[in-house]
Amino acid sequence: MVGGLSPCPLSFNLWDSFFDSLRFMYDFLNIDENVDKVKVVGAQKLTQNIYPHLLNSIMLYRALFEVSDSFEKNVVELKKKRIEVKEYQYLKDVLVASINERMAIMEKELQELRADKQLADAELGTIQGEMSELKGQLAEKDKEHEVLNGKLEVAVMDILLARDQGFNKAKQRALFLHLDFNLSALGYFKVI
């Protein structure tokens, strides 16, 4: 026994609803010795001394009740917050899934656009190659056209010169055959 307490077994639970506190006090606390010491002061002194202890016990009980009540309120609030968090988590998951789905669609569209761009770039390269080839052919045709125009001008000049020469030869033969004709007024565009 240490300090007025006798050793107590560990098999009891103070929080058990069937805990017998009076039996515990008589069995494990040295109440008789302490009661004998206290009862000599008298009933009036005992009553005066018990009031502060009772008030203290009531205050402790009320504080315990309020703490318990506050704890219950906190538990209710935490449950509400847990529900809100679960709802928020659900909404977040739905939103993230929606965003991921939209991003997958956009990624697919981006890949399709990149493929289309590559095809368009390839077609553009082909068209530009064909266009530069056609420009080269056009330049060659322009040169050929210029050469042909030059040849045409030379041929026209040759034809005009040959016509004039042929007309003059015909005029000379006519004069040779008919010496008495005056062919000086005769022109290429005049009808004889």
Backbone as a chain_set.jsonl record, in Angstrom:
{"seq": "MVGGLSPCPLSFNLWDSFFDSLRFMYDFLNIDENVDKVKVVGAQKLTQNIYPHLLNSIMLYRALFEVSDSFEKNVVELKKKRIEVKEYQYLKDVLVASINERMAIMEKELQELRADKQLADAELGTIQGEMSELKGQLAEKDKEHEVLNGKLEVAVMDILLARDQGFNKAKQRALFLHLDFNLSALGYFKVI", "coords": {"N": [[0.844, -1.172, 0.0], [0.631, 2.135, -0.982], [0.761, 5.473, -0.078], [-1.85, 5.458, 1.148], [-3.291, 3.923, -0.608], [-4.304, 0.734, -1.691], [-2.894, -2.015, -3.533], [-4.266, -2.404, -6.824], [-6.111, -4.522, -8.955], [-5.664, -4.952, -12.534], [-7.872, -5.634, -13.901], [-10.237, -4.217, -13.901], [-12.389, -1.701, -15.345], [-12.672, 1.654, -15.529], [-14.4, 2.994, -17.177], [-16.375, 1.328, -17.834], [-19.827, 0.538, -18.09], [-20.975, -0.938, -16.048], [-19.409, -0.593, -13.857], [-18.66, -0.677, -10.461], [-18.386, 1.76, -8.371], [-18.47, 2.326, -5.594], [-17.893, -0.14, -4.377], [-15.349, -0.452, -5.434], [-14.049, 1.657, -4.081], [-14.239, 0.765, -1.384], [-12.899, -1.669, -1.551], [-10.318, -1.191, -2.63], [-9.312, 1.284, -1.861], [-8.125, 2.858, 1.081], [-10.383, 3.598, 2.853], [-11.599, 3.489, 5.41], [-9.7, 4.256, 7.351], [-9.185, 6.885, 6.523], [-11.72, 7.993, 6.781], [-12.131, 7.86, 9.53], [-10.256, 9.746, 10.355], [-11.331, 12.099, 9.299], [-13.951, 12.385, 10.318], [-13.861, 13.455, 12.874], [-13.969, 16.212, 12.777], [-16.556, 17.058, 12.649], [-20.104, 17.334, 11.749], [-21.001, 19.765, 10.692], [-18.674, 21.065, 9.743], [-17.871, 19.126, 7.951], [-19.974, 19.279, 6.123], [-19.638, 21.901, 5.241], [-17.175, 21.606, 3.976], [-17.782, 19.756, 2.054], [-19.387, 21.044, 0.16], [-17.759, 22.759, -1.599], [-16.377, 20.693, -2.875], [-18.471, 19.269, -4.038], [-19.551, 21.255, -5.7], [-17.331, 21.655, -7.282], [-17.195, 19.14, -8.462], [-19.638, 19.179, -9.823], [-19.122, 21.304, -11.564], [-16.971, 20.193, -12.983], [-18.308, 18.005, -14.098], [-20.2, 19.35, -15.695], [-18.453, 20.741, -17.41], [-17.267, 18.54, -18.62], [-19.555, 17.527, -19.887], [-20.108, 19.672, -21.666], [-17.772, 19.678, -23.158], [-18.02, 17.151, -24.258], [-20.399, 17.554, -25.667], [-19.555, 19.562, -27.416], [-17.625, 18.076, -28.694], [-19.263, 16.175, -29.953], [-20.667, 17.893, -31.663], [-18.529, 18.723, -33.234], [-17.889, 16.272, -34.362], [-20.194, 15.829, -35.895], [-19.987, 18.03, -37.623], [-17.564, 17.373, -38.843], [-18.354, 15.014, -40.111], [-20.182, 16.094, -41.923], [-18.422, 17.688, -43.357], [-16.795, 15.674, -44.357], [-18.597, 14.405, -46.039], [-19.033, 16.549, -47.782], [-16.437, 16.778, -48.782], [-16.227, 14.295, -50.018], [-18.208, 14.63, -51.972], [-17.091, 16.81, -53.31], [-14.718, 15.581, -54.138], [-15.802, 13.641, -55.818], [-17.011, 15.317, -57.754], [-14.698, 16.573, -58.619], [-13.305, 14.365, -59.65], [-15.07, 13.647, -61.71], [-14.916, 15.976, -63.241], [-12.168, 15.992, -63.857], [-12.046, 13.605, -65.309], [-13.701, 14.317, -67.436], [-12.217, 16.448, -68.485], [-9.871, 15.056, -69.164], [-10.93, 13.324, -71.082], [-11.779, 15.169, -73.013], [-9.305, 16.289, -73.605], [-8.069, 14.07, -74.744], [-9.637, 13.764, -77.028], [-9.057, 16.217, -78.256], [-6.309, 15.885, -78.612], [-6.312, 13.776, -80.423], [-7.601, 15.064, -82.561], [-5.664, 17.005, -83.021], [-3.533, 15.407, -83.864], [-4.673, 14.42, -86.219], [-4.941, 16.831, -87.606], [-2.241, 17.504, -87.829], [-1.391, 15.395, -89.462], [-2.96, 15.962, -91.728], [-1.815, 18.437, -92.341], [0.773, 17.644, -92.973], [0.215, 16.156, -95.278], [-0.857, 18.225, -96.837], [1.388, 19.888, -96.959], [3.086, 18.2, -98.388], [1.628, 17.997, -100.782], [1.689, 20.689, -101.488], [4.437, 21.015, -101.865], [4.741, 19.302, -104.066], [3.075, 20.617, -105.91], [4.411, 23.076, -106.038], [6.82, 22.201, -107.117], [5.88, 21.231, -109.599], [4.921, 23.657, -110.534], [7.256, 25.213, -110.732], [8.518, 23.688, -112.646], [6.692, 24.003, -114.733], [6.98, 26.766, -115.046], [9.596, 26.816, -115.958], [9.2, 25.415, -118.361], [7.446, 27.223, -119.554], [9.128, 29.424, -119.799], [10.941, 28.328, -121.622], [9.167, 27.925, -123.757], [8.475, 30.587, -124.209], [10.939, 31.527, -125.106], [11.19, 29.919, -127.414], [8.957, 30.915, -128.745], [9.759, 33.554, -129.143], [11.943, 33.05, -130.819], [10.583, 31.833, -132.949], [8.892, 33.963, -133.659], [10.855, 35.727, -134.497], [11.832, 34.232, -136.679], [9.49, 34.19, -138.174], [9.173, 36.901, -138.77], [11.454, 37.227, -140.307], [10.769, 35.415, -142.343], [8.444, 36.651, -143.342], [9.573, 38.999, -144.262], [11.246, 37.881, -146.148], [9.299, 36.786, -147.834], [7.972, 39.104, -148.676], [10.099, 40.371, -149.923], [10.681, 38.441, -151.841], [8.294, 38.502, -153.266], [8.325, 41.117, -154.192], [10.615, 40.937, -155.752], [9.822, 38.924, -157.542], [7.625, 40.19, -158.754], [8.946, 42.323, -159.99], [10.595, 40.893, -161.771], [8.65, 39.698, -163.36], [7.56, 41.949, -164.482], [9.762, 42.871, -165.969], [10.014, 40.779, -167.848], [7.634, 41.045, -169.135], [8.057, 43.55, -170.302], [10.202, 42.868, -171.866], [9.028, 41.165, -173.68], [7.097, 42.762, -174.71], [7.905, 45.572, -175.845], [6.885, 48.062, -176.311], [5.025, 48.651, -174.352], [4.046, 50.682, -171.592], [4.926, 50.27, -168.508], [5.355, 51.579, -166.161], [3.538, 52.731, -164.398], [2.396, 50.594, -163.335], [1.585, 48.616, -160.474], [2.097, 46.382, -157.673], [-0.247, 45.845, -156.253], [-2.218, 46.582, -157.971], [-4.739, 45.829, -160.347], [-4.418, 44.272, -163.468]], "CA": [[0.0, 0.0, 0.0], [1.427, 3.346, -1.103], [-0.015, 6.703, 0.069], [-3.233, 5.209, 1.502], [-3.934, 3.115, -1.65], [-3.856, -0.648, -1.767], [-2.733, -2.37, -4.95], [-5.539, -2.728, -7.456], [-5.902, -5.332, -10.163], [-5.871, -4.256, -13.797], [-9.007, -6.243, -14.584], [-11.416, -3.348, -13.885], [-12.396, -0.616, -16.326], [-13.427, 2.771, -14.958], [-15.372, 3.494, -18.154], [-17.387, 0.305, -18.032], [-21.115, 0.995, -17.565], [-21.307, -1.727, -14.859], [-18.361, -0.398, -12.85], [-19.189, -0.38, -9.122], [-17.4, 2.68, -7.79], [-18.447, 2.181, -4.133], [-17.149, -1.363, -4.05], [-13.952, -0.163, -5.743], [-13.508, 2.478, -2.996], [-14.086, -0.04, -0.165], [-11.951, -2.763, -1.755], [-8.952, -0.829, -3.006], [-8.864, 2.501, -1.191], [-8.154, 2.704, 2.531], [-11.4, 4.564, 3.225], [-11.894, 3.466, 6.852], [-8.693, 5.057, 8.052], [-9.38, 8.288, 6.167], [-13.013, 8.41, 7.338], [-11.912, 8.075, 10.964], [-9.517, 10.999, 10.52], [-12.134, 13.243, 8.875], [-15.208, 12.531, 11.058], [-13.644, 14.173, 14.123], [-14.217, 17.649, 12.589], [-17.972, 17.31, 12.891], [-21.004, 17.339, 10.592], [-21.081, 21.1, 10.092], [-17.437, 21.277, 8.989], [-17.894, 18.201, 6.804], [-20.915, 19.837, 5.149], [-18.999, 23.07, 4.625], [-16.084, 21.146, 3.099], [-18.288, 18.961, 0.924], [-19.957, 21.927, -0.872], [-16.81, 23.078, -2.681], [-16.075, 19.49, -3.656], [-19.64, 18.972, -4.875], [-19.59, 22.272, -6.761], [-16.219, 21.345, -8.181], [-17.608, 17.953, -9.231], [-20.681, 19.61, -10.768], [-18.459, 22.091, -12.596], [-16.224, 19.255, -13.829], [-19.286, 17.237, -14.866], [-20.742, 20.232, -16.743], [-17.38, 20.949, -18.395], [-17.178, 17.29, -19.369], [-20.73, 17.477, -20.748], [-19.943, 20.65, -22.749], [-16.705, 19.171, -24.043], [-18.616, 16.04, -24.993], [-21.341, 18.143, -26.619], [-18.734, 20.212, -28.449], [-17.019, 16.995, -29.462], [-20.316, 15.63, -30.811], [-20.893, 18.87, -32.737], [-17.377, 18.63, -34.132], [-18.028, 15.017, -35.112], [-21.235, 16.061, -36.902], [-19.411, 18.928, -38.634], [-16.572, 16.609, -39.602], [-19.08, 14.108, -41.01], [-20.69, 16.925, -43.02], [-17.276, 18.056, -44.193], [-16.366, 14.473, -45.064], [-19.551, 14.248, -47.145], [-18.718, 17.601, -48.753], [-15.17, 16.415, -49.423], [-16.519, 13.194, -50.945], [-18.909, 15.222, -53.115], [-16.091, 17.591, -54.039], [-13.821, 14.621, -54.786], [-16.556, 13.06, -56.928], [-17.096, 16.336, -58.802], [-13.347, 16.755, -59.157], [-13.015, 13.196, -60.481], [-15.878, 13.772, -62.928], [-14.334, 17.066, -64.02], [-10.875, 15.534, -64.377], [-12.341, 12.623, -66.359], [-14.21, 15.077, -68.578], [-11.08, 17.176, -69.07], [-8.999, 14.067, -69.805], [-11.616, 12.866, -72.293], [-11.708, 16.279, -73.979], [-7.909, 16.404, -74.036], [-7.803, 12.947, -75.647], [-10.277, 14.116, -78.304], [-8.288, 17.307, -78.855], [-5.03, 15.314, -79.031], [-6.593, 13.027, -81.649], [-7.839, 16.063, -83.603], [-4.375, 17.627, -83.311], [-2.778, 14.456, -84.68], [-5.285, 14.424, -87.549], [-4.566, 18.096, -88.251], [-0.824, 17.408, -88.2], [-1.32, 14.507, -90.626], [-3.483, 16.744, -92.856], [-0.823, 19.465, -92.67], [1.868, 16.977, -93.674], [-0.264, 15.875, -96.635], [-0.959, 19.503, -97.546], [2.761, 20.329, -97.242], [3.589, 17.354, -99.474], [0.944, 18.438, -102.004], [2.218, 22.013, -101.814], [5.771, 20.79, -102.439], [4.543, 18.749, -105.413], [2.532, 21.69, -106.756], [5.478, 24.053, -106.267], [7.744, 21.572, -108.076], [5.23, 21.271, -110.912], [4.832, 25.051, -110.948], [8.571, 25.666, -111.201], [8.75, 22.983, -113.912], [5.875, 24.695, -115.741], [7.617, 28.063, -115.303], [10.741, 26.526, -116.839], [8.651, 25.109, -119.692], [6.913, 28.475, -120.091], [10.282, 30.231, -120.234], [11.426, 27.712, -122.865], [8.184, 28.228, -124.812], [8.627, 32.011, -124.533], [12.14, 31.637, -125.961], [10.827, 29.343, -128.719], [8.029, 31.865, -129.358], [10.56, 34.678, -129.632], [12.705, 32.56, -131.983], [9.63, 31.654, -134.052], [8.5, 35.311, -134.101], [11.986, 36.238, -135.297], [11.828, 33.505, -137.954], [8.311, 34.648, -138.907], [9.478, 38.223, -139.325], [12.41, 37.015, -141.415], [10.037, 34.779, -143.452], [7.574, 37.677, -143.93], [10.448, 39.891, -145.038], [11.677, 37.119, -147.334], [8.148, 36.694, -148.743], [7.774, 40.429, -149.288], [11.221, 40.602, -150.835], [10.504, 37.524, -152.975], [7.162, 39.015, -154.027], [8.793, 42.288, -154.95], [11.549, 40.478, -156.786], [9.025, 38.198, -158.552], [6.852, 41.185, -159.508], [9.884, 43.06, -160.857], [11.002, 39.984, -162.836], [7.51, 39.558, -164.27], [7.471, 43.227, -165.189], [10.861, 42.898, -166.93], [9.694, 39.844, -168.917], [6.571, 41.657, -169.94], [8.697, 44.614, -171.097], [11.053, 42.211, -172.837], [8.168, 40.637, -174.722], [6.339, 43.88, -175.302], [8.75, 46.734, -175.626], [6.134, 49.294, -176.477], [4.152, 48.91, -173.193], [4.555, 51.534, -170.514], [4.563, 49.585, -167.264], [5.862, 52.369, -165.036], [2.436, 52.99, -163.477], [1.926, 49.296, -162.855], [1.997, 48.295, -159.096], [1.822, 45.019, -157.234], [-1.623, 45.738, -155.769], [-3.146, 47.025, -159.02], [-5.205, 44.769, -161.235], [-4.08, 44.584, -164.854]], "C": [[0.889, 1.234, 0.0], [0.5, 4.53, -0.99], [-1.472, 6.448, 0.351], [-3.964, 4.377, 0.475], [-3.409, 1.701, -1.566], [-3.725, -1.011, -3.24], [-4.058, -2.817, -5.549], [-5.28, -3.522, -8.724], [-6.228, -4.528, -11.418], [-7.088, -4.772, -14.541], [-10.229, -5.352, -14.614], [-11.262, -2.258, -14.954], [-13.267, 0.493, -15.773], [-14.539, 3.237, -15.891], [-16.471, 2.48, -18.448], [-18.697, 0.765, -17.393], [-21.526, 0.232, -16.298], [-20.269, -1.578, -13.741], [-18.988, 0.033, -11.517], [-18.15, 0.46, -8.384], [-17.328, 2.554, -6.273], [-17.653, 0.944, -3.716], [-15.665, -1.152, -4.302], [-13.318, 0.624, -4.599], [-13.276, 1.628, -1.741], [-13.024, -1.122, -0.326], [-10.514, -2.28, -1.914], [-8.445, 0.468, -2.388], [-8.994, 2.287, 0.317], [-9.093, 3.759, 3.106], [-11.586, 4.623, 4.74], [-10.937, 4.355, 7.63], [-8.901, 6.539, 7.793], [-10.694, 8.819, 6.749], [-12.855, 8.699, 8.83], [-11.191, 9.396, 11.219], [-10.412, 12.201, 10.263], [-13.343, 13.438, 9.781], [-15.044, 13.268, 12.387], [-13.928, 15.655, 13.997], [-15.681, 17.989, 12.777], [-18.756, 17.452, 11.593], [-21.03, 18.684, 9.898], [-19.843, 21.371, 9.241], [-17.399, 20.37, 7.76], [-18.818, 18.735, 5.712], [-20.303, 21.04, 4.448], [-17.903, 22.635, 3.643], [-16.601, 20.361, 1.883], [-18.835, 19.838, -0.195], [-18.944, 22.296, -1.961], [-16.485, 21.863, -3.542], [-17.239, 19.114, -4.57], [-19.75, 19.965, -6.029], [-18.492, 22.021, -7.79], [-16.575, 20.145, -9.062], [-18.669, 18.316, -10.264], [-20.057, 20.398, -11.909], [-17.685, 21.175, -13.557], [-17.174, 18.43, -14.695], [-19.845, 18.076, -16.013], [-19.696, 20.491, -17.828], [-17.217, 19.708, -19.262], [-18.341, 17.159, -20.34], [-20.561, 18.428, -21.941], [-18.848, 20.227, -23.719], [-17.247, 18.04, -24.897], [-19.578, 16.556, -26.056], [-20.593, 18.808, -27.765], [-18.081, 19.165, -29.346], [-18.03, 16.389, -30.432], [-20.603, 16.573, -31.978], [-19.751, 18.825, -33.749], [-17.444, 17.371, -34.982], [-19.056, 15.186, -36.223], [-20.694, 16.948, -38.017], [-18.387, 18.199, -39.493], [-17.24, 15.633, -40.563], [-19.636, 14.874, -42.203], [-19.555, 17.295, -43.967], [-16.77, 16.859, -44.981], [-17.28, 14.218, -46.261], [-19.267, 15.285, -48.222], [-17.438, 17.28, -49.504], [-15.393, 15.283, -50.415], [-17.236, 13.712, -52.184], [-17.938, 16.021, -53.972], [-15.155, 16.66, -54.801], [-14.512, 13.982, -55.986], [-16.642, 14.048, -58.084], [-15.737, 16.565, -59.447], [-12.993, 15.595, -60.084], [-13.787, 13.25, -61.791], [-15.288, 14.841, -63.834], [-13.004, 16.653, -64.64], [-11.093, 14.519, -65.494], [-12.833, 13.326, -67.615], [-13.08, 15.821, -69.28], [-10.15, 16.208, -69.786], [-9.609, 13.557, -71.104], [-11.524, 13.923, -73.39], [-10.282, 16.443, -74.507], [-7.545, 15.276, -74.998], [-8.404, 13.229, -77.02], [-9.47, 15.193, -79.01], [-6.928, 16.812, -79.349], [-5.207, 14.538, -80.332], [-6.814, 13.995, -82.809], [-6.537, 16.741, -84.004], [-3.526, 16.704, -84.175], [-3.335, 14.405, -86.102], [-4.914, 15.691, -88.308], [-3.101, 18.08, -88.669], [-0.652, 16.516, -89.425], [-1.83, 15.234, -91.872], [-2.485, 17.8, -93.298], [0.344, 18.838, -93.423], [1.462, 16.65, -95.106], [-0.333, 17.152, -97.462], [0.429, 20.036, -97.89], [3.355, 19.517, -98.387], [2.956, 17.765, -100.803], [1.464, 19.795, -102.45], [3.601, 21.891, -102.434], [5.666, 20.256, -103.861], [4.062, 19.833, -106.368], [3.606, 22.728, -107.045], [6.507, 23.503, -107.245], [7.173, 21.61, -109.483], [5.181, 22.696, -111.442], [6.187, 25.56, -111.442], [8.936, 24.963, -112.503], [7.971, 23.651, -115.042], [6.442, 26.076, -116.059], [8.814, 27.891, -116.226], [10.268, 26.237, -118.256], [8.107, 26.366, -120.351], [8.042, 29.368, -120.577], [10.851, 29.679, -121.535], [10.488, 28.035, -124.025], [8.26, 29.7, -125.208], [9.839, 32.226, -125.431], [11.851, 31.097, -127.36], [9.913, 30.293, -129.477], [8.796, 33.065, -129.932], [11.353, 34.274, -130.871], [11.785, 32.42, -133.183], [9.138, 33.002, -134.572], [9.6, 35.934, -134.952], [12.02, 35.576, -136.664], [10.659, 33.951, -138.819], [8.572, 36.009, -139.543], [10.441, 38.106, -140.5], [11.692, 36.42, -142.616], [9.127, 35.787, -144.138], [8.405, 38.619, -144.787], [10.927, 39.193, -146.308], [10.549, 37.017, -148.35], [7.933, 38.021, -149.442], [8.875, 40.724, -150.3], [11.084, 39.725, -152.074], [9.357, 37.986, -153.851], [7.601, 40.2, -154.883], [9.731, 41.87, -156.077], [10.809, 39.756, -157.91], [8.226, 39.16, -159.417], [7.762, 41.949, -160.479], [10.355, 42.183, -162.012], [9.881, 39.821, -163.862], [7.349, 40.815, -165.109], [8.559, 43.305, -166.264], [10.586, 41.941, -168.083], [8.61, 40.415, -169.829], [7.149, 42.759, -170.817], [9.575, 43.993, -172.188], [10.223, 41.668, -174.001], [7.425, 41.758, -175.454], [7.085, 45.166, -175.003], [7.964, 48.034, -175.687], [5.184, 49.585, -175.32], [4.851, 49.817, -172.195], [4.053, 50.918, -169.204], [5.038, 50.358, -166.026], [4.77, 52.627, -164.0], [1.906, 51.699, -162.862], [2.487, 49.036, -161.451], [1.549, 46.886, -158.722], [0.375, 44.837, -156.839], [-2.655, 46.191, -156.796], [-3.491, 45.858, -159.921], [-4.907, 45.189, -162.673], [-5.247, 44.256, -165.749]], "O": [[1.774, 1.382, 0.843], [-0.475, 4.604, -1.737], [-2.305, 7.184, -0.179], [-5.157, 4.128, 0.643], [-2.21, 1.485, -1.391], [-4.361, -0.397, -4.097], [-4.859, -3.498, -4.909], [-4.347, -3.232, -9.474], [-6.975, -3.55, -11.368], [-7.319, -4.392, -15.689], [-11.197, -5.689, -15.297], [-10.157, -1.947, -15.398], [-14.465, 0.302, -15.569], [-15.522, 3.82, -15.433], [-17.387, 2.753, -19.223], [-18.694, 1.314, -16.291], [-22.361, 0.728, -15.542], [-20.262, -2.359, -12.789], [-19.753, 0.996, -11.467], [-17.17, -0.059, -7.85], [-16.241, 2.661, -5.704], [-16.836, 1.002, -2.797], [-14.821, -1.593, -3.522], [-12.201, 0.323, -4.179], [-12.233, 1.753, -1.1], [-12.328, -1.461, 0.631], [-9.591, -2.899, -1.385], [-7.239, 0.715, -2.399], [-9.905, 1.589, 0.763], [-8.651, 4.7, 3.765], [-11.719, 5.713, 5.296], [-11.365, 5.128, 8.487], [-8.808, 7.357, 8.708], [-10.764, 9.977, 7.163], [-13.395, 9.685, 9.33], [-11.487, 10.087, 12.194], [-10.274, 13.223, 10.935], [-13.739, 14.583, 10.0], [-16.049, 13.673, 12.971], [-14.116, 16.319, 15.017], [-16.001, 19.147, 13.048], [-18.199, 17.654, 10.514], [-21.074, 18.755, 8.67], [-19.968, 21.863, 8.12], [-16.962, 20.773, 6.682], [-18.497, 18.66, 4.526], [-20.422, 21.194, 3.232], [-17.738, 23.249, 2.589], [-15.956, 20.309, 0.836], [-18.773, 19.458, -1.365], [-19.251, 22.154, -3.144], [-16.335, 21.967, -4.759], [-17.042, 18.699, -5.712], [-20.005, 19.587, -7.173], [-18.698, 22.156, -8.997], [-16.289, 20.139, -10.259], [-18.635, 17.854, -11.404], [-20.404, 20.201, -13.074], [-17.733, 21.351, -14.774], [-16.899, 18.181, -15.868], [-19.957, 17.607, -17.146], [-20.009, 20.465, -19.018], [-17.05, 19.804, -20.478], [-18.156, 16.733, -21.48], [-20.832, 18.053, -23.082], [-18.972, 20.392, -24.933], [-16.981, 17.966, -26.097], [-19.587, 16.076, -27.19], [-20.945, 18.644, -28.933], [-17.99, 19.324, -30.563], [-17.705, 16.121, -31.588], [-20.761, 16.141, -33.12], [-19.973, 18.88, -34.959], [-17.104, 17.388, -36.165], [-18.836, 14.749, -37.353], [-20.904, 16.674, -39.199], [-18.342, 18.377, -40.711], [-16.771, 15.436, -41.685], [-19.584, 14.402, -43.338], [-19.688, 17.231, -45.189], [-16.364, 16.999, -46.134], [-16.821, 13.866, -47.348], [-19.255, 14.972, -49.413], [-17.355, 17.482, -50.716], [-14.833, 15.289, -51.512], [-16.931, 13.303, -53.305], [-17.952, 15.926, -55.199], [-14.833, 16.908, -55.963], [-13.901, 13.8, -57.039], [-16.389, 13.696, -59.236], [-15.633, 16.731, -60.662], [-12.451, 15.804, -61.17], [-13.245, 12.943, -62.853], [-15.171, 14.645, -65.044], [-12.745, 16.932, -65.811], [-10.405, 14.563, -66.514], [-12.435, 12.976, -68.727], [-12.993, 15.827, -70.508], [-9.685, 16.495, -70.889], [-8.91, 13.379, -72.102], [-11.23, 13.614, -74.544], [-10.071, 16.701, -75.692], [-6.802, 15.49, -75.956], [-7.776, 12.973, -78.047], [-9.222, 15.103, -80.213], [-6.445, 17.264, -80.387], [-4.373, 14.622, -81.234], [-6.291, 13.79, -83.904], [-6.32, 17.023, -85.182], [-2.872, 17.158, -85.114], [-2.578, 14.353, -87.072], [-4.611, 15.644, -89.5], [-2.753, 18.582, -89.738], [0.13, 16.83, -90.322], [-1.223, 15.145, -92.939], [-2.321, 18.037, -94.495], [0.849, 19.412, -94.387], [2.244, 16.835, -96.039], [0.07, 17.177, -98.625], [0.636, 20.573, -98.978], [4.042, 20.062, -99.252], [3.641, 17.871, -101.82], [1.658, 20.03, -103.642], [3.912, 22.575, -103.41], [6.395, 20.689, -104.753], [4.564, 19.961, -107.485], [3.708, 23.213, -108.171], [7.012, 24.232, -108.099], [7.862, 21.967, -110.439], [5.371, 22.932, -112.635], [6.258, 26.257, -112.454], [9.583, 25.553, -113.369], [8.484, 23.846, -116.144], [6.394, 26.515, -117.208], [9.035, 28.683, -117.142], [10.838, 26.733, -119.227], [8.275, 26.566, -121.554], [7.939, 29.995, -121.631], [11.203, 30.436, -122.44], [10.931, 28.371, -125.123], [8.129, 30.038, -126.384], [9.788, 32.997, -126.389], [12.209, 31.715, -128.362], [10.054, 30.469, -130.687], [8.525, 33.525, -131.041], [11.437, 35.024, -131.843], [12.132, 32.824, -134.293], [8.981, 33.18, -135.78], [9.339, 36.572, -135.971], [12.209, 36.24, -137.683], [10.792, 34.081, -140.036], [8.236, 36.24, -140.704], [10.289, 38.766, -141.528], [11.931, 36.822, -143.755], [9.03, 35.799, -145.365], [8.005, 38.992, -145.89], [11.009, 39.793, -147.38], [10.77, 37.138, -149.555], [7.734, 38.065, -150.656], [8.622, 41.254, -151.382], [11.327, 40.167, -153.197], [9.439, 37.871, -155.073], [7.315, 40.293, -156.077], [9.654, 42.377, -157.197], [11.119, 39.945, -159.086], [8.142, 38.999, -160.634], [7.399, 42.19, -161.631], [10.503, 42.676, -163.13], [10.123, 39.806, -165.069], [7.04, 40.748, -166.299], [8.286, 43.769, -167.371], [10.908, 42.278, -169.222], [8.644, 40.303, -171.054], [6.757, 42.883, -171.977], [9.676, 44.525, -173.293], [10.652, 41.703, -175.154], [7.172, 41.686, -176.657], [6.867, 45.771, -173.953], [8.409, 49.031, -175.119], [4.583, 50.658, -175.289], [6.061, 49.738, -171.982], [2.878, 51.046, -168.857], [5.1, 49.784, -164.939], [5.078, 52.732, -162.813], [1.061, 51.73, -161.968], [3.685, 49.198, -161.222], [0.712, 46.289, -159.399], [-0.188, 43.766, -157.069], [-3.852, 46.181, -156.509], [-2.65, 45.009, -160.218], [-5.125, 46.343, -163.042], [-5.167, 44.447, -166.962]]}, "num_chains": 1, "name": "protein.A"}
